[in-house]
Amino acid sequence: MHGSPNAVVELYAYSRPNTTYGLVRTGTTDANGDLDFTPVKPGTNTRLYAHYKNGSTTTATSDSPSIVIHVHTALSLSAYRDGVRKYHFQGTNLPRRPGQLITLYRISGGQEIRTATVYTDSTGTWRINRTFTGSGTFTFVVRTSANNNNAEGRSNERVTVIH
């Protein structure tokens, strides 16, 4: 943050499902007007703004514009075979969020083709069982879309040989 020198600044934030700001950090700008807050590591999308504390020595009177930290979901993806052309795809989401919609895509010619969807369980784990009609080497990825709690997420690509 940059503002008036030697000013007391308060950082306010809220994360979904809350909609009311709360004080998360307080600090004083240095002689150059600079202030680095310790990192804020929210588990869901979080809105923040800075405010000059009442009684501060600054002549500034306005709050900073609010900004949003978008928390992207980290998704894991693994696959294992259980019979002829029968595969189980599974993984987790971080932060662990039950009920998050997960979509499995097969990548072909640079295009992502939706293969299946499922919701994470109460522990943030998801599982998709697929029986394929053909054989070959395929690349898969899982994604989740953005909502009020998180930004979109995408796993690493997983190459799987179907036989």
N, C-alpha and C positions, 0 to 999 in steps of 0.2 A: 504494500500500500504506500502511496505517496500523498502527503498533505502538508499541513502547517507544522513547523518545527515545534518540538516539545509539547505536543498535544496528546491528550489521553483519548484513545480510540477504542470503541467497543465493537466487536464483531458479533452479529446476530445471525441465527440460522434456524431453519426448520426442515425436517425431512418427512416425507409422506409416511404414515397417513396423517401426521400432524399438519396443521395449517397456521399455527401461531409461532411467531419468532421467539426464540429464547437466546439469552446471552451465552456465547460459547468461548470467547477469548477477549482479553483486555490487554492493551499495551500502550506504550508511549512512543511517539515518533521521535527520531533522533534530531540532531541539530540541522540536518538536511531535509527533514520532513519525511524520512523513510521509516517504514515499520514492516518487519517480516513476522507474521504470525506463525506459530508452529502449525504443521500440516493438519488439515481437517480431513479425516478419512471416513466419509459417510458410507453406510450400507445401502442406502437408496438415494435417488435423486434428491439433492439438497439445494435450497435457495438461501443465499447469504447476502448481507449488506453490512457496510461499516457505518458507524455513527460516532460523531464527536461527543464525548461524555459531557454532561452539564458541568459547568465550572471549569472546563478546559481553558487553557490560556489562548486558544485559537480565536480568530475572528470569523472563521468559517462557520456557517450555520446550516449547511445542507448535508444530508446523508449521501452516501455513495449510491449509484444505481445498484439495484439488486442483480446478482448473477446466479446462474444455476450451475452446479457441479453435476454433470451427468454421469451416473454410475453404470458402466457397461457390464452386462452379465458375462461372466467367464463360464464357458461350457466345455465339459470334457466329453469325449466320444471314444468308445471302444466297441469292438465287434468280435464275436466268436461264433464258430460254426457248430451246429448241433444236428447233424444229419445231412442228407443230400439237399443242397441248395437252401437249407434252413439256417438262418442266421439271427442272432440276437444282438441288437445294438443297445448300448446303455451308457449312462453318464450321470453327471451331477451339474448343478448350477451353483455358481458363487457370485454374490452372496446366496446362501441356501434360502430358497424361497419356494414354499409349497404352492402348487396350483399354477405354476408358470407354464405357458404353452410352449412346447418344443416341437420344431418341425425338422424332419430328416429329409435331406435333399441328395439326389444322385447328380453328380456333375458330369455332363456330356457335352463335348464341343464348346466348353466355356460357359454353357448354360446350366443353371441350377433347376432341376426338375423335382418338384415336390413328390416325396415318396410316402410319407406317413406323418401323422401328428399325434402327440400325446401330452398329457399334463404331468408335471413333476409331482411326486407323492409328498407325504408330510415331512420327509427328510431332505427334499430337494433332489431326489434321485428319479431318473426316468428310464423306461425300458420300452423298446419296440422290437417285436418279433416279426420277421419277414421270411416268406418262402418265395424264392425266385424261380421263374420258369426257364430262364436261360443261364448260360455260364459266361464267364469272362472276368476281366479285371475292371473294377469300377472304383470311382472316387466318391466318397460320401462326406457330408458336412451337416452339422445341426446348427440351427439358428433360432433365436427368439426375437420377437419384435419389441419395440419400445412401448412403454405404458407410463402411467404417472409415477411408478416406483423406480423404474430403471430404463436405461437406454438399451438399444438393441445389443444382442450378443451373437457371437459366431465362434464355433469351435475351429480347431485346426482341421485340415482335410485329412481324411483317412482312406488310404488305398486298400481295397479288399478284393481278394480273388474269390469269385463265386464258382463253386464246382460241386 
